[in-house]
Amino acid sequence: MSKNKYHLPFEGEFFVEFGGIRKKDSHSWDILLQRYAYDFEIRDEKNKPYHDQYLKIENYYCYKKNILAPLDGYVVDLCNEFPNTKIAKNRKIVCDVADVRGNYIFLKHKYNEYSLIAHIEKDSFRVQVGDFVKAGDVLAQIGNSGNTNGPHIHFQVQNGMGKTAKGIPIYFHHIQIRKNKKRIYHRYIKKGEFVQNKK
């Protein structure tokens, strides 16, 4: 479990499309770096992340919403190279670029923990490498770059920056969890829940 206590990297309520501490909730359990990663998106009352035509990126509720720093830390790496991946028919997962993360940002936190946020909108960054950010600062906007099937936030915490680093279960702090219209309380958030930072 992470030694740091993290906030959710967005404003308002999002749906946990994937993520948790169990294999059945993860989209990449066998990839140690991504084992405890989360995918977040906004969904409506029909449980859809978009309105009208799903092939249009601008119809996704979370597209270009702000991405927030989940904790105080330093920007140690970012990528701002790639256009958005075209949304495929039947929302098949595709990657139009050389890096599955697309545009991303790495933050270094206390206790040698690193957070990674991926699939960011090109040219939306408000920070640069070397900047110190506070929890809640706006970093960039949600996009659809990299290996995706629609705009969302990919968020993970890991014990280093290299390829041999491992993902860490994330201790989220000061958040609200909702499922089936009921508020619920437990230590970890997981796939199928709606989550938001407490105000």
N, C-alpha and C positions, 0 to 999 in steps of 0.2 A: 504494500500500500504506500502511496506517496506520503512523504514526510510533510510536505506543504499542503495547505488547504486551499483549493482552487475555487474560483467563481466560474460560472458558465460564460463562454466567450461571445455572448450576444445579448440583445435587448428584447424583452418580451418573452412570450411562451413559444417554445419549439418542441417538436416531436423527436423522440429518440428512434431513428430508423434502424440503427444498429448500435451495439455496444453494451458493455456490462462486464461482469467478472466470470460469467459462465460461457462455456463453449457454444451453447445454443443461441446466445445473444450476439456473438461476435461474427463479423464478416470475414475475419482473417485470423482465426485462432491458431493456425499452424505457422503463421509468420510472427515470430516472437516480438518483433518491433511493433506490430500492429494489434497484438492480441487483445489489448484493452482499449483500443481506439473507439471513438464515437463518431457517428454520422448524425448530424442534426439538420432538420428542415422544418419549415412551417407547414402545418396542414389545416384544412378547413373542417367544417362540421361533417362533410362527406368523407373525411379521412384522405383527401387528395392534397398534394403539394402544389397544385396549379389550378387555374381556372381556364375554361374554354380549351383552346388548342394546345396540347401538351408539347408540340414540337417547337413552340415559340418560347425562347428563354425568358422573355419579359413577362410571360404569364405565370411564372413561378413566384409564389408569395415571398420567398426569402431572397430572391435575386436582388443584389445591390444593397441589401440590408447591412448595417454596420457590424463589423467584427471587433470585439472588445478584448483587451488584454485580460487574461484570466487570473493574473497575479503580477505583483511587482517583478520587474526583471529587466535584463538587457537584451536588445535585439542583436543576435549574434550571426544571423544569416537570413537572407530572403531572396526570393526569385521573382522577378517581374518581367518575364520574357514571353509568355505564351498567350495566344488568343483563347477564347472559350471553345471547348469541345462542342461540336454540333450534336444536338440531341437526336438520337437515332430512333427509327421507327420501333414501336413497342417498348421504348425506353431501354433498349439493350445497352449494357455498359460498354463504352468504347473509350479509347484514348487517342486523341489526334496529335499528341506531342511526345517529345522524347522522355519526359519525366512523368511518372504516374501521379505525382503530387501536383502537377501543374505549377501555378504560382503559389508560393508558400512563404511562411515566416517561422523562424525559430527564436524562441525566447529562452534565456538562461535564468534560472531562479535559484534560490537558496538550496542548500543540501545537494548541489550538483544535479538538479533535476532540470530537464529541458521540455518545453511544450512546443508542439508543432501544430500549425493550422494550415490546411491545404485547400486547393481548388479556388484560389482567390481571384477576383476580377483584376485583369491587367490594368496598370496605371491608377489603381485606387489606393495605393499605399500612402499613409500619412506619416510614416516613420521611415528611418533608414538604419542601416547597420551601425551600431555604436550607441544608439539612443537608449536612455533609460526610460521605461514606461511604468506607470502605476496601474494597478488593477482598475479596470473600467475605462481606461483610455481607448479611444478609437484607433485601431491599427490599419484597417482597410475595409473593403466591401466584399460580400459573398459573390463568387462567380461560379464558373463551370469549367475551369481549366483542369486538364489532366484526365485521370481515369474516372469517369463519372457517367451517370445516366440522368442528370439534372442538377441544378444548383443546390448546394448544401455546404455545411461546414464539416470538414473532417478534422477531428481534434484528438490528439494523443499526448501522453506524457511519457518520457523515457529517461533512462539513466546515462545518456551520452548522446553525441551527435553522429557517431560513426555507424557503419553497417553492422557492427557487432553489438550495438546497443540493444537493450531490451525494453519493452513496454512495461509500464507500471500501472497497477490499478489506481484510479484517481479518487482521491478524497475530495468530494465537492462540499463546499461550506456555504451555509446561509442560502439555501435554495428551497423552492417549493416543488412538490411532485404531485402529478395528477394522473389518474387512470380511471376510465369508465365514469367520468364526472365526479369522482371522489378524490379527496386529498388523502394522500398516503405518506407514510413516514418510514424510511429505512436508510441504512448507511450508504448504499450504492444505488445509483440510478441504472436503469436497464432498458433494453429494447421494448418499445410499445408504450412508454410513458411520455407524458407531456411535462416539461420542466421549465423553470424560470428562476432567475435570481429574486430573492426576497427584496422588497422595496424598503 
